[in-house]
Amino acid sequence: MQGSNIFDNKNFLLLWSGNAVSHVGLHGVRIAYPLLALILTGSPVAASVVSFATILPSLLFEVPAGVVADTWDRRRVLIMCQRSGLAATLLAAFIVAERPPGLPVLLAAAAFIEGAAYVFFNTSELGLVRDVVTTEERPTALAFLEAEQPIANMIGRLIGAATLSIARTLPFLANAASYLYCLWTLSRIRARIKGSPNIRARNDIRVWDWNQAWAGVRSVWSEPFVRGATVILGITNAIFQILILSMTVEIRQGGHSTWTIGVVLGATGLGGLLGAAPAAVLATRFAPRTLLTAMVWAWVVLSLPMAVDASPAVLALCWMGMGFVAPIGNVALALHRLRAFPEDLVGRIFAATKLIGHCGTAAGSLLAGILLSMLGVSTTGWVILLGMVVMARSARRLPEAGSAPGVPPPAAPRSTTWIAQVSRQNRIPDQ
């Protein structure tokens, strides 16, 4: 494989190890935030509000984060994000330890700050990786990046649930340690590779400039297939949020321990790690619409046993299966987006697709507690299945993938070494 000398690149190893550890810590507290709200208040609605608070920053800041990723010094952005996240997670630990009045609201405020830091961090991370590796090192570097998210999902959720069962402040303290390690690694990065793109001074562009901020959204909306696929994935994100809270409530009602929740929810990370292997080959052999449709129909099939049997083993296996098929559809869609749109909009295209996806995630977080309170766990499971069927049928009706207006038709497929990069940019969030 080209780029095998990546292990001699100290800058990349520092960046990747710090970011990977930070992602593990963050996924640990993401499961802890709503779980603590549920445990301390006994209210699924309170858990939904706290979960929504972690997602709301994606609705507010995703678009300007894309502008920041295209124009600011990315290492400084990552450092600022890590400092903000550290302050937020320490605040959450204090809130949980002291239990002041209005605990759910205060916990939601801490979750909001941490979620905002993550939005800017995640959008700028890929650009910084490209700054510190050579062209020859890029394939191996991107392979490392592709493995980062499923590892964080799997290990982070397990650690979050396990530490929560020991002490309620422990997930936040562990997350604080991950922030400190990431800050240390970022501070050790000294140089950018010669020839990497220069970042314009902050004064050269306004982050909240309407034309700059919404260029990515307008571009995504201009291509019918991309528009339809992005909306479908946004709605499935909402369904996934309902499913996550439903599984959490089912497991707790079944008398299982907290760490069981972590094992079940972390199973999607293992599935995603396994599914990344065939994704590159399939994305170059089949049309994006075909793989998108197959992915959503696979979710339909896997939703059925989850609606019938609430045992942790069944939930974990089906949830892992959903994670397995996700990279296959994601890679195909991401590769098409990279071909269909100008490359100087990479950060903003990334931000636009995430914004629409997070709209669905936020809506699902709010609806989850309401549906469970009104319908109960069993009926909600069938609602989830019905929603997946509707999305699968909608995916099949999408037009064939084409080029955005004003953009030349797609060229011949790029080397699959790019696939890991574009997959990371456009993966389905928050499973």
C-alpha positions in Angstrom: 0.0 0.0 0.0 1.2 3.5 -0.8 1.9 5.7 2.2 3.2 3.0 4.5 5.7 5.5 5.9 2.9 7.3 7.7 4.4 5.9 11.0 7.3 8.2 10.4 5.1 11.2 10.3 5.1 12.5 13.9 2.6 15.2 13.2 0.0 12.8 11.9 0.5 10.3 14.6 0.0 13.0 17.2 -3.1 14.4 15.5 -4.7 11.0 15.0 -4.1 9.6 18.4 -5.3 12.7 20.2 -8.4 13.0 18.1 -9.2 9.3 18.4 -8.9 9.5 22.2 -11.0 12.7 22.3 -13.7 11.0 20.2 -13.8 8.0 22.5 -14.3 10.3 25.5 -17.0 12.4 23.8 -19.0 9.3 22.8 -18.8 8.2 26.4 -20.4 11.3 27.7 -23.0 11.4 24.9 -24.5 8.3 26.3 -24.1 9.6 29.9 -25.9 12.9 29.3 -29.4 11.5 28.5 -28.9 8.4 30.8 -28.2 10.7 33.8 -31.2 12.8 33.0 -33.3 9.6 32.8 -31.8 8.2 36.0 -32.0 11.4 38.1 -35.5 12.5 37.0 -37.2 9.3 35.8 -38.5 11.3 32.8 -38.0 10.2 29.2 -38.9 13.8 28.2 -36.0 15.2 30.3 -33.7 12.7 28.6 -34.9 13.8 25.2 -34.3 17.5 26.1 -30.7 16.8 27.2 -30.1 14.7 24.1 -31.5 17.5 22.0 -29.1 20.0 23.6 -26.1 18.0 22.3 -27.6 18.2 18.8 -28.9 21.8 18.7 -25.4 23.3 18.0 -25.3 21.3 14.8 -28.4 23.3 13.6 -27.0 26.6 14.7 -23.3 26.3 13.9 -22.8 23.7 11.2 -22.9 26.1 8.3 -20.4 28.7 9.7 -18.2 25.8 10.8 -17.9 24.9 7.1 -16.7 28.4 6.4 -14.2 28.2 9.3 -12.9 24.9 8.0 -12.2 26.4 4.6 -10.6 29.6 5.8 -9.2 29.5 9.4 -6.0 27.9 10.8 -7.4 24.5 11.5 -5.0 23.5 14.3 -6.0 26.6 16.3 -9.7 25.8 15.7 -9.2 22.3 17.1 -7.3 23.7 20.2 -10.1 26.2 20.9 -12.7 23.5 20.5 -10.9 21.1 22.9 -10.6 23.8 25.6 -14.3 24.7 25.3 -15.2 21.0 25.5 -13.0 20.5 28.6 -14.7 23.4 30.4 -18.1 22.0 29.5 -17.5 18.5 30.7 -16.0 19.7 34.0 -19.1 21.8 34.5 -21.3 18.7 33.8 -19.3 16.7 36.4 -19.9 19.5 39.0 -23.6 19.6 38.2 -24.0 15.9 38.6 -22.0 15.8 41.9 -23.9 18.8 43.5 -27.4 18.2 42.0 -28.5 21.8 42.1 -32.1 22.9 41.3 -32.9 22.8 37.7 -30.5 19.9 37.1 -31.9 18.9 33.6 -31.6 22.5 32.3 -28.0 22.9 33.6 -27.0 19.5 32.2 -28.5 20.5 28.9 -26.5 23.7 28.9 -23.3 21.8 29.5 -24.2 19.4 26.7 -24.9 22.3 24.4 -21.5 23.8 24.9 -19.8 20.5 24.3 -21.9 19.8 21.2 -20.9 23.2 19.8 -17.2 22.5 20.3 -17.6 19.2 18.5 -19.3 20.7 15.5 -16.3 23.0 14.7 -13.8 20.3 15.7 -15.3 17.6 13.4 -15.6 19.9 10.4 -12.0 21.2 10.6 -10.4 17.8 11.5 -10.2 16.4 8.0 -8.6 19.6 6.6 -5.9 19.5 9.2 -5.1 15.9 8.4 -4.6 16.9 4.8 -2.3 19.7 5.9 0.1 17.4 7.8 0.5 14.4 5.4 2.1 14.1 2.0 0.3 12.8 -1.0 2.1 9.5 -0.7 1.0 9.1 3.0 -2.6 10.1 2.3 -4.0 6.6 1.6 -2.8 5.2 4.9 -3.8 8.3 6.8 -7.4 8.2 5.4 -7.6 4.5 6.3 -6.8 5.5 9.9 -9.5 8.1 9.8 -12.1 5.7 8.5 -11.5 3.5 11.5 -11.7 6.3 14.0 -15.4 6.9 14.2 -16.6 3.3 14.6 -13.9 2.7 17.2 -15.1 5.8 19.1 -18.7 4.6 18.9 -17.9 1.1 20.1 -15.4 1.9 22.9 -16.8 5.2 23.9 -20.3 4.0 24.5 -19.1 1.0 26.4 -16.8 3.0 28.6 -19.4 5.7 29.1 -22.0 3.2 30.4 -19.4 1.2 32.4 -18.0 4.2 34.2 -21.5 5.6 34.8 -22.3 2.3 36.7 -19.3 3.0 38.9 -19.8 6.7 39.6 -22.0 9.2 38.0 -19.3 11.8 37.5 -16.7 9.3 36.2 -17.7 9.5 32.5 -17.1 13.3 32.6 -13.8 13.0 34.4 -12.7 10.4 31.8 -13.8 12.7 29.0 -11.8 15.6 30.7 -8.7 13.4 30.6 -9.3 12.7 26.9 -9.5 16.4 26.2 -6.2 17.1 28.0 -4.5 14.4 26.0 -5.8 15.8 22.8 -4.7 19.3 23.7 -1.2 17.9 24.5 -0.9 16.2 21.1 -2.2 19.3 19.2 0.3 21.5 21.0 3.1 19.2 19.8 2.3 19.5 16.1 4.9 21.9 14.8 4.8 22.2 11.0 2.6 21.8 8.0 3.7 19.9 4.9 5.2 22.2 2.2 2.7 23.0 -0.4 -0.4 22.5 1.8 -3.1 25.1 1.2 -2.6 28.4 2.9 -5.4 29.5 5.2 -6.6 33.0 4.7 -6.4 35.4 7.6 -9.6 35.6 9.8 -10.2 39.2 8.7 -10.4 38.3 5.1 -13.8 36.6 5.5 -16.7 36.9 7.8 -17.9 33.5 9.1 -21.5 34.7 9.2 -21.4 36.1 5.7 -24.6 34.8 4.1 -23.2 34.1 0.6 -20.2 32.2 2.0 -22.1 30.3 4.7 -24.9 29.1 2.4 -22.9 28.3 -0.7 -22.7 24.6 0.4 -26.5 24.4 1.1 -27.4 25.9 -2.3 -25.0 23.6 -4.1 -26.4 20.5 -2.4 -29.9 21.6 -3.1 -29.2 22.1 -6.8 -28.8 18.4 -7.7 -32.0 16.4 -7.5 -30.5 13.1 -6.4 -28.3 14.6 -3.8 -31.2 16.7 -2.5 -33.5 13.7 -2.2 -30.8 11.4 -0.7 -29.9 14.0 1.9 -33.5 14.5 3.0 -34.0 10.7 3.2 -30.9 10.4 5.4 -32.1 13.3 7.6 -35.4 11.5 8.2 -33.7 8.2 8.9 -31.5 10.1 11.4 -34.7 11.1 13.3 -35.8 7.5 13.2 -32.5 6.3 14.6 -32.8 8.8 17.6 -36.2 7.4 18.4 -34.8 3.8 18.2 -31.8 4.6 20.5 -34.0 6.0 23.3 -36.4 3.1 22.8 -33.7 0.6 23.2 -32.4 2.4 26.2 -35.8 2.3 27.9 -36.4 -1.3 26.9 -33.2 -2.5 28.4 -33.7 -0.6 31.7 -37.3 -1.8 31.9 -36.0 -5.4 31.5 -33.9 -5.0 34.6 -30.6 -5.1 32.8 -27.5 -3.3 34.1 -26.3 0.1 32.7 -23.3 -1.4 31.1 -25.6 -3.6 29.0 -26.9 -0.4 27.4 -23.4 0.5 26.5 -22.7 -2.9 24.9 -25.9 -2.7 22.8 -25.5 0.9 21.6 -21.8 0.3 21.0 -22.5 -2.6 18.7 -23.1 -0.2 15.8 -19.5 0.8 16.0 -18.3 -2.8 15.5 -20.7 -3.1 12.5 -19.4 0.1 11.0 -15.8 -1.0 11.3 -16.6 -4.3 9.5 -18.8 -2.6 6.9 -16.0 -0.2 5.9 -14.1 -3.1 4.3 -16.4 -3.9 1.3 -17.7 -0.3 1.0 -15.0 0.9 -1.3 -15.4 -1.9 -3.8 -19.2 -1.8 -3.9 -19.2 2.0 -4.3 -17.1 1.8 -7.5 -19.3 -1.0 -9.0 -22.9 0.0 -8.3 -24.8 3.3 -8.8 -25.3 5.5 -5.7 -29.1 5.1 -5.9 -28.9 1.4 -5.9 -26.7 1.3 -2.8 -28.8 3.9 -1.0 -31.9 1.9 -1.6 -30.3 -1.4 -0.6 -29.0 0.2 2.6 -32.4 1.6 3.7 -34.2 -1.7 2.9 -31.6 -3.5 5.0 -32.6 -1.2 7.9 -36.2 -2.2 7.3 -35.4 -5.9 7.6 -33.3 -5.3 10.7 -36.0 -3.2 12.3 -38.5 -6.0 12.3 -36.9 -8.3 14.9 -36.2 -5.3 17.0 -39.9 -4.5 17.1 -40.8 -8.1 18.0 -38.0 -9.1 20.5 -36.6 -6.6 23.0 -33.8 -8.9 24.4 -30.4 -7.3 24.5 -28.9 -10.0 22.3 -31.4 -9.3 19.5 -31.1 -5.6 19.8 -27.3 -5.7 19.7 -27.1 -8.0 16.7 -29.6 -5.9 14.7 -28.1 -2.6 15.7 -24.7 -4.0 14.6 -26.2 -5.0 11.3 -27.5 -1.5 10.8 -24.0 -0.1 11.5 -22.5 -2.6 9.0 -24.6 -1.5 6.0 -24.3 2.3 6.7 -20.7 2.7 5.3 -21.7 1.1 2.1 -24.4 3.6 1.3 -22.4 6.5 2.8 -19.3 5.9 0.6 -21.3 5.7 -2.6 -23.1 9.0 -1.8 -20.0 10.7 -0.7 -18.1 9.7 -3.7 -20.8 11.1 -5.9 -20.9 14.4 -4.0 -17.1 14.7 -4.5 -17.5 14.3 -8.3 -20.6 16.4 -8.7 -19.4 19.6 -6.9 -16.4 21.9 -7.0 -13.6 20.9 -4.6 -13.1 24.4 -3.3 -16.4 23.9 -1.5 -15.4 20.8 0.4 -15.8 22.2 3.9 -19.1 23.9 3.1 -20.5 20.8 1.2 -19.6 18.7 4.3 -21.3 21.2 6.6 -24.4 21.4 4.4 -25.0 17.7 4.3 -24.4 17.5 8.1 -26.7 20.4 8.7 -29.6 18.7 7.0 -28.8 15.4 8.6 -28.7 17.0 12.0 -32.1 18.6 11.5 -33.5 15.1 11.4 -31.4 14.0 14.4 -32.6 17.0 16.5 -36.3 16.3 15.5 -35.9 12.7 16.5 -34.4 13.5 19.8 -37.4 15.7 20.7 -39.9 13.2 19.3 -38.4 10.2 21.0 -39.5 10.9 24.5 -42.9 12.1 23.4 -43.6 9.0 21.4 -42.4 6.7 24.1 -44.5 8.5 26.7 -47.7 8.4 24.5 -47.4 5.1 22.7 -45.1 2.9 24.9 -42.0 1.0 23.8 -43.8 -1.8 21.8 -46.0 0.5 19.6 -43.0 2.8 19.1 -41.1 -0.1 17.6 -43.7 -0.6 14.9 -43.8 3.1 14.2 -40.0 2.9 13.6 -40.5 0.0 11.2 -43.2 1.8 9.3 -41.0 4.9 9.0 -38.1 2.9 7.6 -40.4 1.3 5.0 -41.5 4.7 3.8 -37.9 5.9 3.4 -36.9 2.8 1.5 -39.7 3.2 -1.0 -38.8 6.9 -1.3 -35.1 6.0 -2.0 -36.2 3.8 -4.9 -38.1 6.6 -6.5 -35.1 9.1 -6.6 -33.8 10.1 -10.0 -30.4 8.7 -11.1 -27.4 10.6 -9.8 -26.2 13.4 -12.0 -24.1 16.5 -11.9 -25.1 19.7 -10.2 -26.1 22.6 -12.6 -23.0 24.3 -14.0 -20.7 21.4 -13.1 -19.2 19.1 -15.8 -20.5 15.5 -15.9 -18.7 13.1 -13.5 -15.3 12.0 -14.7 -14.0 8.5 -14.5 -14.0 7.0 -10.9 -11.2 8.3 -8.7 -8.8 6.0 -7.0 -10.5 4.2 -4.1 -7.9 5.8 -1.8 -10.1 8.9 -1.8 -13.1 6.9 -0.6 -12.2 6.7 3.0 -11.9 10.5 3.0 -15.2 11.3 1.5 -16.9 8.6 3.5 -15.7 10.2 6.7 -17.1 13.6 5.5 -20.6 12.3 4.8 -21.3 9.3 7.1 -24.7 9.1 8.7 -24.3 10.7 12.1 -25.2 9.7 15.6 -26.1 6.1 15.1 
